[in-house]
Amino acid sequence: MISPEKEAEIQQRIDDEIIVDAYNDEEVMMSWYCYLQDNISFPFEAEWTSSRSSSANKRT
């Protein structure tokens, strides 16, 4: 779990760098789209850091 201070820092960075000029939901979505398009390349490497409980893997 992230501390409240770290969470506030992350939100401030998002506000300052990604959605700074967005004034409605559509502009927020486009801001995120542009940010991700510029900063993520696919495929990318990832590391699984936690495991699921065995009950989460069962199909019903």
N, C-alpha and C positions, 0 to 999 in steps of 0.2 A: 504494500500500500504506500502511496506517495504522501509525504507530509503536506499539510496545508500550505506551508511556506513555498515548497517546491512546486505545488500545483498552481499557486498564484503566480510564481515566476514563469511557468510554462504558459499560462493564459496571457500574461503580459507580453511575452514574446510573440505569441500568435497575434494578439491585437496590434502590436507594433510592426510586425514584418509581413503578415499574410493578409489580414482583413482590414488594414489601416484605412482604406478608402471605400469600404463597402458600407452601403447605407440601407440595404434591404436583404432579404434572404437570398434572392437571385444573385446579387452581387457577391455575397459571402460564398455561395457555391462556386461561382466563377473564379473568385480569388483562390479558393482551395484548388480548383482544377488547374489553374495556371501555375500555382506553386508546385503542385505535385508533378505536373508535366515537365517543369524545369529541373526538378530535384530528385526524381526517382527514375532509374532506368531498369528495364526488365530484360532478362531475368535478373534477380538479385539474390545474394546469399543471405540466409537467415539461420538462426540457431534456435531450436526448441528449448525453452528454459524451464518448463514445468510439465508434469505429466497429469493425465486425467485419471480420475478414480475408475476402477474397473466397472462400476455401475454406469458410468457415462459412455462406455464403449459398447454396451449392450443395445441391440436393436429390439424394438417392440413390434 
